[in-house]
């Protein structure tokens, strides 16, 4: 068969001539249409990606795609890369990279407990304060440890109240643009400064209260009082009478006359693992709010978190003119940015070892773990894609890193909006990754 130039072949791809009949360059080589000995890796990859772009161009959904060769420090392929789309959970990449850039992987969340007043004859004549820092890993078991720490101060009775200090952030329970009929739930959990077991009804219940007046921080303090009483610590009135339950409420920790006796710490590195591997929205929001409180002398709002993420985007060399961020997890329907924005952040992370060494191991791996455990397991992309998935109704996205057959490390971003079945979007992304890994 007569061989044609690869330039002519690419032109044919762009014109759509080959798109309906040829799926990969393997078929062209098998048919002796092109010479396998002369085609370069880059030409072969671009040919395959052109076919995918043509498919996207004719699809009912919208695709934004960008691939950057990090090893060669050059753009490999783009298609609608500047089109503004909803990113879904690939938004977590922006949150993670911003937090690692500004706070660092060793930054700690601190849940602290204080008492005021004095201890005399095993009675605390004062109050207990628990100051929340939005630690998403805080469990019922840790709460029980806190109760023991109170007893370890020599306290057998408390003539005072149990207070939650939730001044770290505003009192909004959910993110901007979160769907009212999905809250609270596993995917749209409570977002207070103080909670345990994700704010669920009871230890290991995996259920959320349907009481609209339920407040996780009050649930925390009530449960702490219950545990204290079950351990033999009594609550006393001002007159010294024994109360049936501990009085509790919300109050900011006083600036003076306080003593810290308990600190529970969690690092960003620890939170990052579940946040990315499992696409945990609570963990992502907690990291977003850690950013929000950075260098903030008073109660922070989501706008403080947005400011830090936008600053990171600009440091990465991208514009924020066509970027809208309102939460840290990507749950909100108000989030918008492009594949080009994500590539800028992925390049920025790759260029900074102090970011990349934490980010890369946290990403799901194709055919192995996290939200990619059941994808690309039987292809050449198996174990080769380290990327964050994103799924919302009508949205399917995948962004991260992949190692090509020539040894180059590639950054890629694929954002699909308007897809009716998530499987359709995932299939498209998987085929792109298989081309890149070839």
C-alpha positions as a Markdown table, in Angstrom:
| # | Residue | x | y | z |
|---|---|---|---|---|
| 1 | Unk | 0.0 | 0.0 | 0.0 |
| 2 | Unk | 1.2 | 3.5 | -0.8 |
| 3 | Unk | 2.5 | 5.3 | 2.3 |
| 4 | Unk | 1.4 | 8.9 | 3.0 |
| 5 | Unk | 3.2 | 11.6 | 5.0 |
| 6 | Unk | 2.4 | 12.0 | 8.6 |
| 7 | Unk | 1.6 | 15.7 | 8.0 |
| 8 | Unk | -1.1 | 14.7 | 5.5 |
| 9 | Unk | -2.4 | 12.2 | 8.0 |
| 10 | Unk | -2.7 | 14.8 | 10.8 |
| 11 | Unk | -4.4 | 17.2 | 8.4 |
| 12 | Unk | -6.9 | 14.4 | 7.6 |
| 13 | Unk | -7.5 | 14.0 | 11.3 |
| 14 | Unk | -8.2 | 17.7 | 11.8 |
| 15 | Unk | -10.6 | 17.7 | 8.8 |
| 16 | Unk | -12.4 | 14.7 | 10.4 |
| 17 | Unk | -11.7 | 12.5 | 7.4 |
| 18 | Unk | -10.4 | 9.6 | 9.5 |
| 19 | Unk | -12.2 | 10.1 | 12.7 |
| 20 | Unk | -15.1 | 7.8 | 12.1 |
| 21 | Unk | -13.1 | 4.9 | 10.7 |
| 22 | Unk | -9.8 | 4.9 | 12.5 |
| 23 | Unk | -9.4 | 4.6 | 16.3 |
| 24 | Unk | -5.6 | 4.5 | 16.8 |
| 25 | Unk | -2.4 | 4.7 | 14.8 |
| 26 | Unk | -2.0 | 1.0 | 15.4 |
| 27 | Unk | -4.6 | 0.3 | 12.7 |
| 28 | Unk | -2.8 | 2.6 | 10.3 |
| 29 | Unk | 0.5 | 0.8 | 10.9 |
| 30 | Unk | -1.2 | -2.6 | 10.6 |
| 31 | Unk | -2.6 | -1.6 | 7.2 |
| 32 | Unk | 0.8 | -0.3 | 6.1 |
| 33 | Unk | -0.6 | 3.2 | 5.8 |
| 34 | Unk | 2.2 | 4.7 | 7.8 |
| 35 | Unk | 5.6 | 3.5 | 8.6 |
| 36 | Unk | 6.0 | 2.4 | 12.2 |
| 37 | Unk | 9.7 | 2.9 | 12.0 |
| 38 | Unk | 9.5 | 6.6 | 11.2 |
| 39 | Unk | 6.6 | 7.8 | 13.3 |
| 40 | Unk | 7.7 | 9.5 | 16.4 |
| 41 | Unk | 6.1 | 9.1 | 19.9 |
| 42 | Unk | 4.9 | 12.7 | 19.8 |
| 43 | Unk | 3.3 | 12.3 | 16.4 |
| 44 | Unk | 1.6 | 9.1 | 17.4 |
| 45 | Unk | 0.2 | 10.6 | 20.6 |
| 46 | Unk | -1.0 | 13.7 | 18.8 |
| 47 | Unk | -2.7 | 11.6 | 16.1 |
| 48 | Unk | -4.6 | 9.7 | 18.8 |
| 49 | Unk | -5.6 | 12.9 | 20.6 |
| 50 | Unk | -6.8 | 14.5 | 17.4 |
| 51 | Unk | -9.2 | 11.6 | 17.0 |
| 52 | Unk | -10.4 | 12.1 | 20.6 |
| 53 | Unk | -10.8 | 15.8 | 19.9 |
| 54 | Unk | -12.9 | 15.1 | 16.8 |
| 55 | Unk | -15.1 | 12.8 | 18.8 |
| 56 | Unk | -15.5 | 15.5 | 21.4 |
| 57 | Unk | -16.3 | 18.1 | 18.7 |
| 58 | Unk | -19.2 | 16.0 | 17.5 |
| 59 | Unk | -20.4 | 14.9 | 20.9 |
| 60 | Unk | -23.5 | 16.3 | 22.7 |
| 61 | Unk | -21.3 | 17.1 | 25.8 |
| 62 | Unk | -18.6 | 19.7 | 26.1 |
| 63 | Unk | -14.9 | 18.8 | 26.6 |
| 64 | Unk | -12.0 | 20.9 | 27.8 |
| 65 | Unk | -8.7 | 19.2 | 27.5 |
| 66 | Unk | -5.0 | 20.0 | 27.9 |
| 67 | Unk | -1.8 | 17.9 | 28.0 |
| 68 | Unk | 1.6 | 19.3 | 29.0 |
| 69 | Unk | 4.9 | 17.5 | 28.6 |
| 70 | Unk | 6.6 | 18.3 | 31.9 |
| 71 | Unk | 9.8 | 16.6 | 30.9 |
| 72 | Unk | 10.1 | 18.6 | 27.6 |
| 73 | Unk | 8.6 | 21.7 | 29.3 |
| 74 | Unk | 6.2 | 22.2 | 26.4 |
| 75 | Unk | 2.5 | 22.0 | 25.6 |
| 76 | Unk | 1.7 | 18.7 | 23.9 |
| 77 | Unk | -2.0 | 19.1 | 23.0 |
| 78 | Unk | -5.0 | 21.4 | 23.8 |
| 79 | Unk | -8.6 | 21.3 | 22.9 |
| 80 | Unk | -11.0 | 23.9 | 24.4 |
| 81 | Unk | -8.4 | 24.3 | 27.1 |
| 82 | Unk | -9.6 | 27.8 | 28.0 |
| 83 | Unk | -13.3 | 27.0 | 28.0 |
| 84 | Unk | -14.7 | 27.7 | 31.5 |
| 85 | Unk | -16.4 | 24.6 | 32.9 |
| 86 | Unk | -17.5 | 23.1 | 36.2 |
| 87 | Unk | -14.6 | 21.0 | 37.5 |
| 88 | Unk | -16.4 | 18.9 | 40.2 |
| 89 | Unk | -13.9 | 17.3 | 42.5 |
| 90 | Unk | -10.8 | 18.1 | 40.5 |
| 91 | Unk | -11.3 | 21.4 | 42.3 |
| 92 | Unk | -9.5 | 19.6 | 45.2 |
| 93 | Unk | -6.3 | 19.9 | 43.2 |
| 94 | Unk | -6.5 | 23.7 | 43.5 |
| 95 | Unk | -7.2 | 23.4 | 47.2 |
| 96 | Unk | -4.4 | 20.9 | 47.9 |
| 97 | Unk | -1.8 | 22.7 | 45.9 |
| 98 | Unk | -2.7 | 26.0 | 47.4 |
| 99 | Unk | -2.6 | 24.6 | 51.0 |
| 100 | Unk | 0.8 | 22.8 | 50.4 |
| 101 | Unk | 2.2 | 26.0 | 48.8 |
| 102 | Unk | 1.1 | 28.3 | 51.6 |
| 103 | Unk | 0.9 | 26.1 | 54.7 |
| 104 | Unk | 3.1 | 23.1 | 53.9 |
| 105 | Unk | 2.5 | 19.4 | 54.4 |
| 106 | Unk | 3.5 | 19.5 | 58.0 |
| 107 | Unk | 1.0 | 22.2 | 59.0 |
| 108 | Unk | -1.1 | 21.0 | 61.9 |
| 109 | Unk | -4.8 | 21.3 | 62.8 |
| 110 | Unk | -5.2 | 21.8 | 66.6 |
| 111 | Unk | -8.2 | 20.9 | 68.7 |
| 112 | Unk | -7.5 | 22.3 | 72.1 |
| 113 | Unk | -9.2 | 22.2 | 75.5 |
| 114 | Unk | -8.9 | 24.7 | 78.3 |
| 115 | Unk | -10.3 | 25.2 | 81.8 |
| 116 | Unk | -10.9 | 28.4 | 83.6 |
| 117 | Unk | -11.1 | 28.9 | 87.4 |
| 118 | Unk | -9.4 | 26.7 | 89.9 |
| 119 | Unk | -9.4 | 23.1 | 91.1 |
| 120 | Unk | -10.1 | 22.5 | 94.8 |
| 121 | Unk | -10.9 | 19.2 | 96.5 |
| 122 | Unk | -11.3 | 17.5 | 93.1 |
| 123 | Unk | -13.8 | 20.1 | 91.9 |
| 124 | Unk | -13.3 | 22.5 | 89.0 |
| 125 | Unk | -14.8 | 25.8 | 90.0 |
| 126 | Unk | -14.8 | 27.0 | 86.4 |
| 127 | Unk | -15.7 | 26.1 | 82.8 |
| 128 | Unk | -14.3 | 23.7 | 80.2 |
| 129 | Unk | -13.7 | 25.1 | 76.7 |
| 130 | Unk | -13.0 | 23.1 | 73.6 |
| 131 | Unk | -11.7 | 25.2 | 70.7 |
| 132 | Unk | -12.4 | 23.8 | 67.3 |
| 133 | Unk | -10.0 | 23.9 | 64.3 |
| 134 | Unk | -12.2 | 21.9 | 61.9 |
| 135 | Unk | -10.2 | 18.7 | 62.2 |
| 136 | Unk | -12.1 | 16.2 | 60.0 |
| 137 | Unk | -10.4 | 13.2 | 61.5 |
| 138 | Unk | -11.8 | 13.9 | 65.0 |
| 139 | Unk | -13.6 | 10.8 | 66.2 |
| 140 | Unk | -15.7 | 9.6 | 69.2 |
| 141 | Unk | -12.6 | 7.8 | 70.5 |
| 142 | Unk | -10.7 | 11.0 | 70.5 |
| 143 | Unk | -13.5 | 12.7 | 72.4 |
| 144 | Unk | -13.3 | 9.9 | 75.0 |
| 145 | Unk | -9.6 | 10.6 | 75.3 |
| 146 | Unk | -10.4 | 14.3 | 75.9 |
| 147 | Unk | -12.8 | 13.2 | 78.7 |
| 148 | Unk | -9.9 | 11.2 | 80.3 |
| 149 | Unk | -7.6 | 14.2 | 80.0 |
| 150 | Unk | -10.1 | 16.2 | 82.1 |
| 151 | Unk | -10.1 | 13.5 | 84.7 |
| 152 | Unk | -6.3 | 13.5 | 84.6 |
| 153 | Unk | -6.3 | 17.0 | 85.9 |
| 154 | Unk | -7.7 | 15.5 | 89.2 |
| 155 | Unk | -11.2 | 16.6 | 88.4 |
| 156 | Unk | -14.1 | 14.5 | 89.8 |
| 157 | Unk | -16.8 | 17.2 | 89.6 |
| 158 | Unk | -17.3 | 20.4 | 87.7 |
| 159 | Unk | -19.1 | 23.4 | 89.0 |
| 160 | Unk | -19.4 | 25.2 | 85.7 |
| 161 | Unk | -20.3 | 24.7 | 82.0 |
| 162 | Unk | -18.9 | 23.0 | 78.9 |
| 163 | Unk | -18.4 | 25.5 | 76.1 |
| 164 | Unk | -17.6 | 25.0 | 72.4 |
| 165 | Unk | -15.4 | 27.8 | 70.9 |
| 166 | Unk | -16.2 | 27.8 | 67.2 |
| 167 | Unk | -14.8 | 31.2 | 66.4 |
| 168 | Unk | -12.3 | 29.8 | 63.9 |
| 169 | Unk | -14.8 | 30.2 | 61.1 |
| 170 | Unk | -18.2 | 31.6 | 60.3 |
| 171 | Unk | -21.2 | 29.6 | 61.4 |
| 172 | Unk | -22.4 | 28.5 | 57.9 |
| 173 | Unk | -23.1 | 24.8 | 57.9 |
| 174 | Unk | -22.7 | 24.2 | 54.2 |
| 175 | Unk | -20.8 | 25.5 | 51.2 |
| 176 | Unk | -22.1 | 28.1 | 48.7 |
| 177 | Unk | -24.2 | 26.5 | 46.0 |
| 178 | Unk | -24.6 | 23.1 | 47.7 |
| 179 | Unk | -27.9 | 21.5 | 46.9 |
| 180 | Unk | -30.4 | 21.8 | 49.7 |
| 181 | Unk | -31.8 | 18.3 | 49.1 |
| 182 | Unk | -28.4 | 16.7 | 49.5 |
| 183 | Unk | -27.5 | 18.1 | 52.9 |
| 184 | Unk | -26.4 | 16.8 | 55.3 |
| 185 | Unk | -25.0 | 13.7 | 53.8 |
| 186 | Unk | -21.8 | 11.8 | 53.2 |
| 187 | Unk | -21.1 | 14.0 | 50.1 |
| 188 | Unk | -22.3 | 17.2 | 51.6 |
| 189 | Unk | -21.5 | 17.0 | 55.3 |
| 190 | Unk | -21.7 | 19.7 | 58.0 |
| 191 | Unk | -18.9 | 22.3 | 57.9 |
| 192 | Unk | -18.5 | 23.5 | 61.5 |
| 193 | Unk | -15.2 | 24.3 | 63.4 |
| 194 | Unk | -15.9 | 21.6 | 65.9 |
| 195 | Unk | -17.4 | 18.1 | 65.2 |
| 196 | Unk | -16.7 | 14.5 | 65.7 |
| 197 | Unk | -17.5 | 11.4 | 63.6 |
| 198 | Unk | -18.4 | 13.8 | 60.7 |
| 199 | Unk | -21.2 | 15.3 | 62.7 |
| 200 | Unk | -23.2 | 12.1 | 62.7 |
| 201 | Unk | -25.9 | 11.3 | 65.2 |
| 202 | Unk | -23.9 | 8.8 | 67.3 |
| 203 | Unk | -20.6 | 7.0 | 67.2 |
| 204 | Unk | -20.3 | 4.8 | 64.1 |
| 205 | Unk | -24.0 | 5.4 | 63.3 |
| 206 | Unk | -23.2 | 6.7 | 59.7 |
| 207 | Unk | -26.5 | 8.6 | 59.9 |
| 208 | Unk | -27.2 | 12.3 | 60.0 |
| 209 | Unk | -29.9 | 14.0 | 62.1 |
| 210 | Unk | -33.0 | 15.1 | 60.2 |
| 211 | Unk | -33.5 | 17.8 | 62.9 |
| 212 | Unk | -33.0 | 21.2 | 61.2 |
| 213 | Unk | -31.9 | 22.6 | 64.6 |
| 214 | Unk | -29.1 | 20.0 | 64.9 |
| 215 | Unk | -25.7 | 21.7 | 65.6 |
| 216 | Unk | -22.6 | 19.5 | 65.5 |
| 217 | Unk | -20.7 | 21.6 | 68.0 |
| 218 | Unk | -23.5 | 21.3 | 70.6 |
| 219 | Unk | -23.7 | 17.6 | 69.9 |
| 220 | Unk | -19.9 | 17.5 | 70.6 |
| 221 | Unk | -20.3 | 19.2 | 74.0 |
| 222 | Unk | -23.4 | 17.2 | 75.0 |
| 223 | Unk | -21.6 | 14.0 | 74.2 |
| 224 | Unk | -18.5 | 15.1 | 76.1 |
| 225 | Unk | -20.7 | 15.7 | 79.1 |
| 226 | Unk | -22.4 | 12.3 | 78.7 |
| 227 | Unk | -19.0 | 10.6 | 78.6 |
| 228 | Unk | -17.7 | 12.5 | 81.6 |
| 229 | Unk | -20.8 | 11.4 | 83.6 |
| 230 | Unk | -20.4 | 7.8 | 82.5 |
| 231 | Unk | -16.8 | 8.0 | 83.8 |
| 232 | Unk | -17.9 | 9.2 | 87.2 |
| 233 | Unk | -17.4 | 12.9 | 86.8 |
| 234 | Unk | -20.4 | 14.8 | 88.2 |
| 235 | Unk | -21.9 | 18.2 | 87.2 |
| 236 | Unk | -22.6 | 20.5 | 90.1 |
| 237 | Unk | -24.8 | 23.6 | 90.3 |
| 238 | Unk | -23.5 | 26.8 | 91.8 |
| 239 | Unk | -25.1 | 25.7 | 95.1 |
| 240 | Unk | -23.3 | 22.4 | 94.9 |
| 241 | Unk | -26.2 | 20.2 | 94.0 |
| 242 | Unk | -25.7 | 17.4 | 91.5 |
| 243 | Unk | -27.2 | 18.0 | 88.1 |
| 244 | Unk | -28.6 | 15.3 | 85.8 |
| 245 | Unk | -26.7 | 16.6 | 82.8 |
| 246 | Unk | -23.8 | 18.9 | 82.1 |
| 247 | Unk | -24.9 | 22.4 | 81.0 |
| 248 | Unk | -23.3 | 23.3 | 77.7 |
| 249 | Unk | -23.3 | 26.0 | 75.1 |
| 250 | Unk | -21.2 | 28.2 | 72.7 |
| 251 | Unk | -18.8 | 30.8 | 74.0 |
| 252 | Unk | -15.5 | 32.2 | 72.9 |
| 253 | Unk | -12.5 | 31.3 | 75.1 |
| 254 | Unk | -11.6 | 34.2 | 77.4 |
| 255 | Unk | -8.3 | 35.8 | 76.8 |
| 256 | Unk | -7.2 | 35.6 | 80.5 |
| 257 | Unk | -7.5 | 33.1 | 83.3 |
| 258 | Unk | -7.3 | 30.0 | 81.1 |
| 259 | Unk | -5.2 | 26.9 | 81.1 |
| 260 | Unk | -4.6 | 24.6 | 78.2 |
| 261 | Unk | -4.5 | 20.9 | 79.2 |
| 262 | Unk | -5.2 | 19.1 | 75.9 |
| 263 | Unk | -4.1 | 19.4 | 72.3 |
| 264 | Unk | -5.0 | 16.9 | 69.5 |
| 265 | Unk | -3.1 | 17.5 | 66.3 |
| 266 | Unk | -3.5 | 16.3 | 62.7 |
| 267 | Unk | -1.3 | 17.3 | 59.8 |
| 268 | Unk | -2.3 | 18.4 | 56.3 |
| 269 | Unk | -0.3 | 15.4 | 54.9 |
| 270 | Unk | -2.7 | 13.1 | 56.8 |
| 271 | Unk | -5.8 | 14.9 | 55.7 |
| 272 | Unk | -4.6 | 15.0 | 52.1 |
| 273 | Unk | -4.5 | 11.2 | 51.8 |
| 274 | Unk | -8.2 | 10.7 | 52.4 |
| 275 | Unk | -9.1 | 13.9 | 50.7 |
| 276 | Unk | -7.6 | 12.9 | 47.4 |
| 277 | Unk | -7.7 | 9.1 | 47.4 |
| 278 | Unk | -11.4 | 8.9 | 48.6 |
| 279 | Unk | -12.4 | 12.3 | 47.3 |
| 280 | Unk | -13.6 | 13.2 | 50.8 |
| 281 | Unk | -15.5 | 16.5 | 50.7 |
| 282 | Unk | -15.3 | 17.2 | 54.4 |
| 283 | Unk | -11.5 | 16.7 | 54.4 |
| 284 | Unk | -11.2 | 19.0 | 51.4 |
| 285 | Unk | -13.4 | 21.7 | 53.0 |
| 286 | Unk | -11.4 | 21.5 | 56.2 |
| 287 | Unk | -8.2 | 22.2 | 54.2 |
| 288 | Unk | -9.8 | 25.1 | 52.4 |
| 289 | Unk | -10.8 | 26.6 | 55.8 |
| 290 | Unk | -7.3 | 26.1 | 57.1 |
| 291 | Unk | -6.2 | 28.3 | 54.2 |
| 292 | Unk | -9.0 | 30.7 | 55.0 |
| 293 | Unk | -7.8 | 31.3 | 58.6 |
| 294 | Unk | -4.1 | 31.7 | 57.5 |
| 295 | Unk | -2.9 | 35.2 | 58.7 |
| 296 | Unk | -6.5 | 36.0 | 59.7 |
| 297 | Unk | -6.7 | 37.6 | 63.1 |
| 298 | Unk | -10.5 | 37.0 | 63.5 |
| 299 | Unk | -13.2 | 34.7 | 62.3 |
| 300 | Unk | -12.6 | 33.7 | 58.7 |
| 301 | Unk | -15.1 | 33.4 | 55.8 |
| 302 | Unk | -15.0 | 31.4 | 52.6 |
| 303 | Unk | -13.8 | 34.5 | 50.8 |
| 304 | Unk | -10.5 | 34.3 | 52.7 |
| 305 | Unk | -10.0 | 30.8 | 51.3 |
| 306 | Unk | -10.8 | 32.0 | 47.8 |
| 307 | Unk | -8.3 | 34.8 | 48.1 |
| 308 | Unk | -5.5 | 32.3 | 48.9 |
| 309 | Unk | -6.4 | 29.9 | 46.1 |
| 310 | Unk | -6.6 | 32.7 | 43.6 |
| 311 | Unk | -3.2 | 34.0 | 44.7 |
| 312 | Unk | -1.7 | 30.5 | 44.2 |
| 313 | Unk | -3.2 | 30.4 | 40.7 |
| 314 | Unk | -1.6 | 33.7 | 39.9 |
| 315 | Unk | 1.8 | 32.5 | 41.3 |
| 316 | Unk | 1.5 | 29.5 | 39.0 |
| 317 | Unk | 1.3 | 31.9 | 36.0 |
| 318 | Unk | -2.4 | 31.7 | 35.2 |
| 319 | Unk | -5.1 | 34.3 | 35.1 |
| 320 | Unk | -8.0 | 34.4 | 37.5 |
| 321 | Unk | -10.2 | 36.5 | 35.2 |
| 322 | Unk | -12.2 | 33.5 | 34.2 |
| 323 | Unk | -12.0 | 31.6 | 37.4 |
| 324 | Unk | -14.8 | 31.4 | 40.1 |
| 325 | Unk | -14.2 | 29.5 | 43.3 |
| 326 | Unk | -16.6 | 29.2 | 46.2 |
| 327 | Unk | -15.6 | 26.1 | 48.0 |
| 328 | Unk | -12.7 | 23.7 | 48.5 |
| 329 | Unk | -14.2 | 20.4 | 47.4 |
| 330 | Unk | -15.8 | 21.1 | 44.0 |
| 331 | Unk | -19.3 | 20.2 | 45.3 |
| 332 | Unk | -20.7 | 23.6 | 44.6 |
| 333 | Unk | -22.4 | 24.3 | 41.2 |
| 334 | Unk | -20.9 | 27.8 | 41.4 |
| 335 | Unk | -17.3 | 26.7 | 40.8 |
| 336 | Unk | -15.9 | 27.4 | 37.3 |
| 337 | Unk | -12.5 | 27.3 | 35.7 |
| 338 | Unk | -10.7 | 25.7 | 32.8 |
| 339 | Unk | -8.4 | 22.8 | 31.9 |
| 340 | Unk | -5.7 | 25.4 | 31.3 |
| 341 | Unk | -6.0 | 26.6 | 34.9 |
| 342 | Unk | -5.6 | 23.1 | 36.2 |
| 343 | Unk | -2.5 | 22.5 | 34.0 |
| 344 | Unk | -1.0 | 25.7 | 35.4 |
| 345 | Unk | -1.4 | 24.4 | 39.0 |
| 346 | Unk | -0.2 | 20.9 | 38.1 |
| 347 | Unk | 2.9 | 22.4 | 36.5 |
| 348 | Unk | 3.5 | 24.6 | 39.5 |
| 349 | Unk | 3.2 | 21.6 | 41.9 |
| 350 | Unk | 5.6 | 19.6 | 39.8 |
| 351 | Unk | 8.2 | 22.4 | 39.8 |
| 352 | Unk | 8.1 | 22.6 | 43.6 |
| 353 | Unk | 9.4 | 19.5 | 45.4 |
| 354 | Unk | 8.0 | 20.6 | 48.7 |
| 355 | Unk | 4.5 | 20.5 | 47.1 |
| 356 | Unk | 4.9 | 17.5 | 44.8 |
| 357 | Unk | 6.3 | 15.1 | 47.4 |
| 358 | Unk | 3.0 | 15.3 | 49.2 |
| 359 | Unk | 0.6 | 15.8 | 46.3 |
| 360 | Unk | 1.7 | 12.9 | 44.0 |
| 361 | Unk | 1.5 | 10.0 | 46.6 |
| 362 | Unk | -2.0 | 11.2 | 47.6 |
| 363 | Unk | -3.5 | 10.9 | 44.1 |
| 364 | Unk | -5.6 | 7.9 | 43.2 |
| 365 | Unk | -3.7 | 5.4 | 41.0 |
| 366 | Unk | -5.3 | 3.8 | 38.0 |
| 367 | Unk | -6.2 | 0.1 | 38.6 |
| 368 | Unk | -4.9 | 0.2 | 42.1 |
| 369 | Unk | -6.5 | 2.5 | 44.7 |
| 370 | Unk | -8.8 | 5.3 | 45.6 |
| 371 | Unk | -11.4 | 6.5 | 43.1 |
| 372 | Unk | -9.4 | 5.0 | 40.2 |
| 373 | Unk | -9.1 | 1.5 | 41.6 |
| 374 | Unk | -11.5 | 0.0 | 39.1 |
| 375 | Unk | -10.5 | 2.1 | 36.0 |
| 376 | Unk | -7.9 | 1.3 | 33.3 |
| 377 | Unk | -6.9 | -1.9 | 35.1 |
| 378 | Unk | -6.6 | -3.9 | 31.9 |
| 379 | Unk | -4.8 | -1.3 | 29.7 |
| 380 | Unk | -1.4 | 0.1 | 29.3 |
| 381 | Unk | -2.4 | 2.9 | 31.6 |
| 382 | Unk | -2.7 | 0.6 | 34.6 |
| 383 | Unk | -0.8 | 1.9 | 37.6 |
| 384 | Unk | 0.4 | 4.7 | 35.4 |
| 385 | Unk | -2.2 | 7.4 | 36.0 |
| 386 | Unk | -1.9 | 9.4 | 39.2 |
| 387 | Unk | -4.9 | 11.7 | 39.0 |
| 388 | Unk | -7.9 | 13.3 | 40.8 |
| 389 | Unk | -11.4 | 12.3 | 39.6 |
| 390 | Unk | -14.4 | 14.6 | 39.6 |
| 391 | Unk | -18.1 | 13.6 | 39.4 |
| 392 | Unk | -21.3 | 15.6 | 39.7 |
| 393 | Unk | -24.5 | 15.2 | 37.9 |
| 394 | Unk | -23.6 | 16.2 | 34.4 |
| 395 | Unk | -19.9 | 16.6 | 35.2 |
| 396 | Unk | -17.1 | 14.2 | 34.8 |
| 397 | Unk | -13.4 | 15.2 | 35.1 |
| 398 | Unk | -10.0 | 13.7 | 35.5 |
| 399 | Unk | -6.7 | 15.6 | 36.0 |
| 400 | Unk | -3.2 | 14.7 | 37.2 |
| 401 | Unk | 0.0 | 13.0 | 36.0 |
| 402 | Unk | 0.9 | 10.2 | 33.7 |
| 403 | Unk | 4.2 | 8.6 | 32.6 |
| 404 | Unk | 4.4 | 8.1 | 28.8 |
| 405 | Unk | 6.2 | 5.2 | 27.2 |
| 406 | Unk | 9.1 | 7.5 | 26.3 |
| 407 | Unk | 9.7 | 8.1 | 30.0 |
| 408 | Unk | 8.3 | 11.6 | 29.9 |
| 409 | Unk | 6.0 | 12.8 | 32.7 |
| 410 | Unk | 2.9 | 14.5 | 31.4 |
| 411 | Unk | 0.3 | 16.7 | 33.2 |
| 412 | Unk | -3.2 | 16.4 | 31.8 |
| 413 | Unk | -6.6 | 17.8 | 32.5 |
| 414 | Unk | -9.9 | 16.6 | 31.0 |
| 415 | Unk | -13.1 | 18.3 | 32.1 |
| 416 | Unk | -16.4 | 17.2 | 30.6 |
| 417 | Unk | -19.7 | 19.0 | 31.2 |
| 418 | Unk | -23.2 | 18.1 | 30.0 |
| 419 | Unk | -22.6 | 14.4 | 30.1 |
| 420 | Unk | -25.8 | 12.4 | 30.9 |
| 421 | Unk | -24.0 | 9.3 | 32.1 |
| 422 | Unk | -20.8 | 9.4 | 34.1 |
| 423 | Unk | -19.6 | 6.2 | 32.5 |
| 424 | Unk | -19.5 | 8.1 | 29.1 |
| 425 | Unk | -17.2 | 10.7 | 30.5 |
| 426 | Unk | -15.0 | 8.2 | 32.2 |
| 427 | Unk | -14.7 | 6.1 | 29.1 |
| 428 | Unk | -13.5 | 9.1 | 27.2 |
| 429 | Unk | -11.0 | 10.0 | 29.8 |
| 430 | Unk | -9.7 | 6.4 | 30.1 |
| 431 | Unk | -9.1 | 6.3 | 26.3 |
| 432 | Unk | -7.2 | 9.5 | 26.4 |
| 433 | Unk | -5.0 | 8.2 | 29.2 |
| 434 | Unk | -4.4 | 5.0 | 27.2 |
| 435 | Unk | -3.2 | 7.1 | 24.3 |
| 436 | Unk | -0.9 | 9.1 | 26.6 |
| 437 | Unk | 0.5 | 6.0 | 28.3 |
| 438 | Unk | 1.2 | 4.3 | 24.9 |
